[in-house]
Amino acid sequence: MLARVTPGFAERRDALVDRLAKRRDVTRESTLDAMRAVPREAFVRDGDRSAAYADRPLQIGDGQTISAPHMVAIMVDALALDAGERVLEIGTGCGYHAAVTAEVVGAGNVYTVEYSDQLAERARETLADIGYGDVSVRVGDGRDGWPEHAPYDAAYLTCAASELPPAVVDQVRDGGRLLAPIGDGSQRLVYAEKRDGELDRENRGGVRFVTMRG
């Protein structure tokens, strides 16, 4: 998939991905290719465009943030996504993480739920503008997931919850994967595989995300 590249930013994007490639927790070529393809500068506020390739979160409005690039790469890599897999995202935000996921699985296979009407509409516009218009964006409470398109091969949260939302877990197929920041205070990134209706969980380390709304 070819996203629109903004002149002057491609070199910064390549340098960022080169740094990500040296991390032990980002190993899949598909992840690095996706990070190299998606123009993060298109998703940040105009005043933050010069910082688009600083490896840190940035405010996107409505009290929400775009995650640091390394965290997006870690999460995409951890789910070990393959082309054609159907993925549910909870917390669209500006749409950047969804676009990176779309580069791996295909835009028509990404379904994302956003609590804020304002952010959802902006994400739709941005995604469409740069070639990811087939990503499906819904306004709603992420705890409910998006049952109409289940079952999903994988699901992830871009916001912290006290537990994996039961509805989201139910919408992932048996053998599917989930990934989410879990915790009301101290947060940890939890990876889980669904086996015979049960979750086999792994703690992937401490993280810090905005709290799930709804």
Secondary structure, 3 states (H helix, E strand, C coil): CCCCCCCCCHHHHHHHHHHHCCCCCCCCHHHHHHHHHCCHHHCCCHHHHHHCCCCCCEEEECCEEECCHHHHHHHHHHCCCCCCCCEEEECCCCCHHHHHHHHHHCHHHEEEEECCHHHHHHHHHHHHHCCCCCCEEEECCHHHCCHHHCCEEEEEECCEECCCCHHHHHHEEEEEEEEEEECCCCEEEEEEEEECCEEEEEEEEEECCCECCC
